[in-house]
Amino acid sequence: MPVSQTGYLFQCQLAVTVVVMLTRRLLQLFIGLAMYGISLAMFIRAGLGLDPWDVFHQGLAGRTGLSIGVVVMIVSFLVLLLWIPLRQWPGFGTLCNAVLVGVFADVGLALIPTFSHLGGQIGLLAGAVLLNGIASACYIGARFGPGARDGLMTGLARRTGWSVRVSRTLIEVVVLAVGWLLGGSVGVGTVVYALAIGPLVQLLLPWFMVPAAIPPALVPEPGASELPAGPLAAVDPAGAEPLARNA
């Protein structure tokens, strides 16, 4: 095959890969954030306790009269302001997270009934934890940037030299205490979430992580012609440069 045709073939294959993998990333992001919002609604309807940030959100919602979805959105953008002194930069996924989780939390609350018997509450809580784990793996794996609260945690760790675990514990203890004082729901669900969500996301993340490199099949073998110069020649099909930079 002539050199020019070989280069053109590689260029076409790379272009298709770019489109396919970007489409996958966007679908994962939006589906993951939608599931995350629905899982929040499931936690609330289960009535057995929320995770620390959502205890805070629920407490604020009860005091202000706003829906919890609106509170989630407001708090997200306020937390993003704290990124400024930490020199964090939001990614596309960060901004989508700030809006869509709250929207779908309110949608879920409108659709999911309240359970009054313990069996239903336990089943809903278990489903909420599982759905939240899948949702987290989806949007993290899409690699469009961390959520506002996760970025605050990692940014604080980087700027202070504390471990991520210490930063996370400090932040979550504060918001949990404030949320509880405001009337947020703390209970067995709070403990279950704290114990289960980390291992669950770690288990699921490899299934949802979008590769960051060009597939080996699209890399020219030694001696083959290089890709011709052009805008696609230097494009990582998975968008290896995340929009959020934590460095």
C-alpha positions as CSV (number, residue, x, y, z in Angstrom):
1,M,0.0,0.0,0.0
2,P,1.4,3.5,-0.9
3,V,2.8,5.5,2.1
4,S,0.2,8.2,1.6
5,Q,-2.7,5.8,1.7
6,T,-1.3,4.1,4.8
7,G,-1.1,7.4,6.6
8,Y,-4.6,8.3,5.5
9,L,-5.9,4.9,6.8
10,F,-4.3,5.5,10.2
11,Q,-5.8,9.0,10.3
12,C,-9.3,7.7,9.6
13,Q,-9.0,5.0,12.2
14,L,-7.8,7.5,14.8
15,A,-10.7,9.9,13.9
16,V,-13.3,7.2,14.4
17,T,-11.7,6.2,17.7
18,V,-11.8,9.8,18.9
19,V,-15.5,10.1,18.1
20,V,-16.4,6.7,19.6
21,M,-14.5,7.2,22.8
22,L,-15.6,10.8,23.3
23,T,-19.2,9.6,22.9
24,R,-18.7,6.9,25.4
25,R,-17.2,9.3,27.9
26,L,-20.1,11.8,27.5
27,L,-22.7,9.0,27.9
28,Q,-21.0,7.7,31.0
29,L,-20.8,11.1,32.5
30,F,-24.4,12.0,32.0
31,I,-25.8,8.6,32.9
32,G,-23.6,8.4,36.0
33,L,-24.7,11.9,37.2
34,A,-28.3,11.0,36.6
35,M,-27.9,7.8,38.6
36,Y,-26.1,9.6,41.4
37,G,-29.0,12.0,41.8
38,I,-31.6,9.2,41.8
39,S,-29.5,7.3,44.4
40,L,-29.6,10.4,46.6
41,A,-33.4,10.4,46.3
42,M,-33.5,6.7,47.2
43,F,-31.4,7.4,50.4
44,I,-33.8,10.1,51.4
45,R,-36.9,7.9,50.8
46,A,-35.3,5.0,52.7
47,G,-35.3,7.2,55.8
48,L,-32.4,5.4,57.4
49,G,-29.7,8.1,57.2
50,L,-27.7,9.9,54.6
51,D,-24.0,10.3,53.7
52,P,-22.3,13.3,55.4
53,W,-22.7,15.9,52.6
54,D,-26.3,14.9,52.1
55,V,-27.1,15.2,55.8
56,F,-25.8,18.8,55.3
57,H,-27.9,19.3,52.2
58,Q,-31.0,17.9,53.8
59,G,-30.5,20.1,56.9
60,L,-30.2,23.2,54.8
61,A,-33.2,22.3,52.7
62,G,-35.3,21.9,55.8
63,R,-34.2,25.3,57.1
64,T,-34.6,27.2,53.9
65,G,-37.6,25.6,52.4
66,L,-35.7,25.0,49.1
67,S,-35.8,21.5,47.5
68,I,-32.8,19.4,48.3
69,G,-31.9,19.4,44.6
70,V,-31.7,23.2,44.5
71,V,-29.6,23.1,47.8
72,V,-27.2,20.5,46.2
73,M,-26.7,22.9,43.3
74,I,-26.1,26.0,45.4
75,V,-23.7,24.2,47.7
76,S,-21.8,22.8,44.7
77,F,-21.1,26.2,43.3
78,L,-20.3,27.6,46.7
79,V,-17.8,24.8,47.2
80,L,-16.3,25.6,43.8
81,L,-15.5,29.1,45.2
82,L,-13.3,27.4,47.8
83,W,-11.3,25.9,44.9
84,I,-9.9,29.4,44.1
85,P,-7.4,29.7,47.0
86,L,-6.6,26.0,46.5
87,R,-5.7,26.7,42.8
88,Q,-8.1,24.0,41.6
89,W,-9.7,24.3,38.1
90,P,-13.1,22.8,37.4
91,G,-13.5,20.5,34.4
92,F,-16.5,20.0,32.2
93,G,-17.6,17.1,34.4
94,T,-17.3,19.2,37.5
95,L,-19.8,21.8,36.2
96,C,-22.2,19.1,34.9
97,N,-21.9,17.4,38.4
98,A,-22.8,20.7,40.1
99,V,-26.1,20.9,38.1
100,L,-27.3,17.5,37.1
101,V,-27.0,15.7,40.5
102,G,-29.4,18.2,42.0
103,V,-31.8,18.1,39.1
104,F,-32.1,14.3,39.2
105,A,-32.3,14.2,42.9
106,D,-35.5,16.3,42.7
107,V,-36.8,14.1,39.8
108,G,-36.1,11.0,41.9
109,L,-38.0,12.4,44.9
110,A,-40.9,13.2,42.7
111,L,-41.1,9.6,41.5
112,I,-40.0,7.4,44.4
113,P,-42.5,6.9,47.2
114,T,-41.7,6.9,50.9
115,F,-41.5,3.5,52.5
116,S,-43.0,3.1,55.9
117,H,-42.1,-0.5,56.7
118,L,-38.5,-1.6,57.6
119,G,-38.1,-4.2,54.9
120,G,-38.8,-1.7,52.2
121,Q,-36.5,0.8,53.8
122,I,-33.6,-1.7,54.0
123,G,-34.1,-2.8,50.4
124,L,-34.2,0.8,49.2
125,L,-31.1,1.6,51.2
126,A,-29.2,-1.3,49.7
127,G,-30.3,-0.3,46.2
128,A,-29.2,3.3,46.9
129,V,-25.7,2.2,47.9
130,L,-25.3,-0.1,44.9
131,L,-26.6,2.6,42.5
132,N,-24.4,5.2,44.0
133,G,-21.4,3.0,43.6
134,I,-22.2,2.4,39.9
135,A,-22.9,6.1,39.4
136,S,-19.6,7.1,41.0
137,A,-17.6,4.6,38.9
138,C,-19.4,5.9,35.8
139,Y,-18.6,9.6,36.2
140,I,-15.1,9.1,37.6
141,G,-14.3,6.7,34.8
142,A,-15.4,9.2,32.2
143,R,-12.4,11.4,33.3
144,F,-14.1,14.8,32.8
145,G,-13.0,16.2,36.2
146,P,-13.9,15.6,39.9
147,G,-17.0,16.7,41.6
148,A,-16.9,20.0,43.6
149,R,-16.7,18.2,47.0
150,D,-14.0,15.7,45.8
151,G,-12.0,18.5,44.4
152,L,-12.1,20.4,47.7
153,M,-10.8,17.3,49.5
154,T,-7.9,16.6,47.1
155,G,-7.1,20.3,46.8
156,L,-6.9,20.7,50.5
157,A,-4.7,17.6,50.8
158,R,-2.3,19.0,48.2
159,R,-2.1,22.5,49.6
160,T,-1.7,21.4,53.3
161,G,0.4,18.3,52.8
162,W,-2.3,16.3,54.7
163,S,-3.2,12.9,53.5
164,V,-6.4,12.6,51.4
165,R,-7.9,10.5,54.2
166,V,-7.3,13.1,56.8
167,S,-8.7,15.9,54.5
168,R,-11.8,13.9,53.7
169,T,-12.4,12.9,57.3
170,L,-12.0,16.5,58.5
171,I,-14.4,17.9,55.9
172,E,-17.0,15.2,56.3
173,V,-17.0,15.4,60.1
174,V,-17.6,19.1,59.9
175,V,-20.4,18.9,57.3
176,L,-22.0,15.9,59.1
177,A,-22.0,17.8,62.4
178,V,-23.4,21.0,60.9
179,G,-26.0,19.0,58.9
180,W,-27.1,17.1,62.0
181,L,-27.5,20.3,63.9
182,L,-29.6,21.7,61.1
183,G,-31.9,18.7,61.2
184,G,-30.4,16.4,58.6
185,S,-30.9,12.6,58.9
186,V,-28.1,10.6,60.5
187,G,-28.6,6.9,61.0
188,V,-27.6,3.4,60.0
189,G,-27.5,4.5,56.4
190,T,-24.8,7.0,57.2
191,V,-22.6,4.1,58.6
192,V,-23.4,1.7,55.8
193,Y,-22.5,4.3,53.2
194,A,-19.2,5.1,54.9
195,L,-18.2,1.5,55.1
196,A,-19.5,0.3,51.7
197,I,-19.0,3.0,49.1
198,G,-15.2,3.0,48.9
199,P,-14.7,-0.7,48.4
200,L,-17.7,-0.8,46.0
201,V,-16.3,2.0,43.8
202,Q,-12.9,0.4,43.8
203,L,-14.4,-2.9,42.6
204,L,-16.5,-1.3,39.9
205,L,-14.1,1.4,38.6
206,P,-12.0,-0.8,36.4
207,W,-15.1,-1.8,34.4
208,F,-16.0,1.9,33.7
209,M,-12.6,3.6,33.4
210,V,-12.1,4.9,29.8
211,P,-8.6,4.2,28.5
212,A,-6.4,7.2,28.3
213,A,-4.1,6.1,25.5
214,I,-4.4,5.4,21.8
215,P,-5.2,1.7,21.3
216,P,-2.1,-0.2,20.3
217,A,-3.7,-1.3,17.0
218,L,-3.7,2.3,15.9
219,V,0.0,2.9,16.7
220,P,2.1,2.5,13.5
221,E,4.6,-0.3,13.6
222,P,8.3,0.4,13.2
223,G,9.0,1.1,9.6
224,A,5.4,2.1,8.8
225,S,4.7,5.6,7.7
226,E,3.9,8.1,10.5
227,L,0.6,9.9,10.6
228,P,0.5,12.8,8.3
229,A,0.5,16.2,9.9
230,G,-2.9,17.5,10.8
231,P,-5.2,18.2,13.7
232,L,-5.9,14.6,14.4
233,A,-2.3,13.5,14.5
234,A,-1.8,14.6,18.1
235,V,-5.2,13.9,19.4
236,D,-5.7,11.4,22.3
237,P,-8.9,9.6,21.4
238,A,-9.9,9.3,25.1
239,G,-9.0,12.9,25.8
240,A,-6.0,12.0,27.9
241,E,-5.7,15.6,29.1
242,P,-8.5,15.9,31.7
243,L,-10.2,19.2,31.7
244,A,-9.6,19.4,35.5
245,R,-6.0,19.9,36.5
246,N,-5.3,19.0,40.1
247,A,-1.6,19.9,40.0
